[in-house]
């Protein structure tokens, strides 16, 4: 396997592994057969992924400085070189394409992938 396991989650009756390393990461499917397991790499990311949320037909992934949507084992880089590169995104909450929330150090990021808008919220 490539690097550190960041997340393991179930999606469409399959098990997925989100892995991150110093320069990138991947999304893989974990297959278990009796006493052995196999990893089938699906997507490579150019920045370390830090959290994922699976919803409907897509998997949303936030990385060290970007945001991706994975669908049918292919991905779209929606946002890249974002301001949160040093704020350690750690969670995603998906409501709809205009309301995706990312938990980061010192605040919350609201993503609207439909209109390509990123907003930062911080407690005053």
Legacy VTK file of the C-alpha trace (Angstrom):
# vtk DataFile Version 3.0
C-alpha trace
ASCII
DATASET POLYDATA
POINTS 124 float
0.000 0.000 0.000
1.096 3.561 -0.750
1.054 5.429 2.537
-0.801 6.114 5.734
-4.425 5.065 5.918
-6.449 8.218 6.519
-9.938 6.718 6.357
-11.749 3.434 5.750
-15.401 3.585 4.793
-18.202 1.574 3.203
-19.864 2.726 0.000
-22.206 0.724 -2.237
-21.497 -2.511 -0.311
-17.741 -2.164 -0.848
-14.916 -1.119 1.460
-12.745 1.828 0.437
-9.404 3.050 1.777
-8.239 6.646 1.603
-4.456 6.825 1.857
-2.182 9.815 2.153
1.529 10.375 2.044
4.027 13.185 1.873
3.317 14.156 -1.750
-0.011 12.583 -2.602
-2.388 9.758 -1.955
-4.993 7.439 -3.352
-8.455 5.991 -3.082
-8.558 2.205 -3.272
-11.071 -0.592 -2.939
-10.317 -3.229 -0.317
-11.226 -6.786 -1.299
-11.166 -9.541 1.304
-10.979 -13.220 0.334
-10.894 -15.609 3.298
-7.633 -14.828 5.130
-6.155 -12.494 2.497
-6.911 -8.970 1.420
-6.232 -7.167 -1.823
-6.114 -3.491 -2.611
-7.289 -2.218 -5.988
-6.126 1.367 -6.521
-8.832 3.473 -8.187
-7.638 7.084 -8.072
-4.314 8.828 -7.394
-4.310 12.296 -5.852
-1.476 14.792 -6.282
-1.900 16.205 -2.766
-2.470 14.214 0.438
-6.164 13.456 1.005
-7.324 14.022 4.574
-11.053 13.194 4.692
-13.806 11.661 2.575
-17.600 11.507 2.512
-19.546 9.078 0.323
-23.001 10.183 -0.738
-25.370 9.192 -3.547
-23.169 8.140 -6.473
-20.084 10.171 -5.530
-17.246 10.309 -3.064
-16.113 13.757 -1.909
-12.471 14.085 -0.885
-10.738 17.026 0.763
-6.973 17.150 0.533
-4.225 19.227 2.062
-5.092 22.057 -0.337
-7.845 20.855 -2.668
-11.265 19.311 -3.096
-12.155 16.407 -5.407
-15.257 14.559 -6.517
-14.835 10.888 -7.386
-17.463 9.243 -9.556
-17.203 5.925 -11.402
-13.517 5.549 -10.434
-12.632 8.864 -12.062
-12.156 12.187 -10.319
-12.614 15.880 -10.911
-10.360 18.394 -9.188
-12.967 20.986 -8.214
-10.766 23.319 -6.160
-6.973 23.402 -5.966
-4.364 25.493 -4.132
-6.884 26.569 -1.519
-6.134 28.665 1.552
-6.653 25.739 3.962
-3.314 24.107 3.058
-1.998 24.567 6.589
-5.292 24.270 8.476
-5.642 20.469 8.360
-9.095 19.685 6.946
-10.430 16.761 8.948
-14.088 16.160 8.054
-16.749 16.650 5.387
-20.525 17.010 5.742
-22.487 16.827 2.484
-26.028 18.207 2.287
-26.297 19.048 -1.417
-24.012 20.410 -4.153
-24.374 23.946 -2.813
-23.854 23.037 0.853
-20.772 20.974 1.565
-18.976 21.770 4.813
-15.360 21.034 5.685
-14.055 21.170 9.229
-10.623 22.798 9.450
-8.469 24.214 12.202
-10.000 27.521 13.364
-13.222 27.347 11.344
-15.504 25.818 8.737
-15.331 26.018 4.959
-18.562 26.006 2.956
-18.199 24.694 -0.577
-20.688 25.236 -3.373
-19.546 22.990 -6.230
-22.496 23.978 -8.408
-21.432 27.644 -8.528
-17.727 27.055 -7.718
-17.764 29.155 -4.523
-15.670 28.690 -1.383
-16.496 30.594 1.831
-14.681 30.541 5.160
-16.547 30.889 8.461
-14.929 31.574 11.797
-16.434 32.137 15.234
-16.182 35.749 16.406
LINES 1 125
124 0 1 2 3 4 5 6 7 8 9 10 11 12 13 14 15 16 17 18 19 20 21 22 23 24 25 26 27 28 29 30 31 32 33 34 35 36 37 38 39 40 41 42 43 44 45 46 47 48 49 50 51 52 53 54 55 56 57 58 59 60 61 62 63 64 65 66 67 68 69 70 71 72 73 74 75 76 77 78 79 80 81 82 83 84 85 86 87 88 89 90 91 92 93 94 95 96 97 98 99 100 101 102 103 104 105 106 107 108 109 110 111 112 113 114 115 116 117 118 119 120 121 122 123
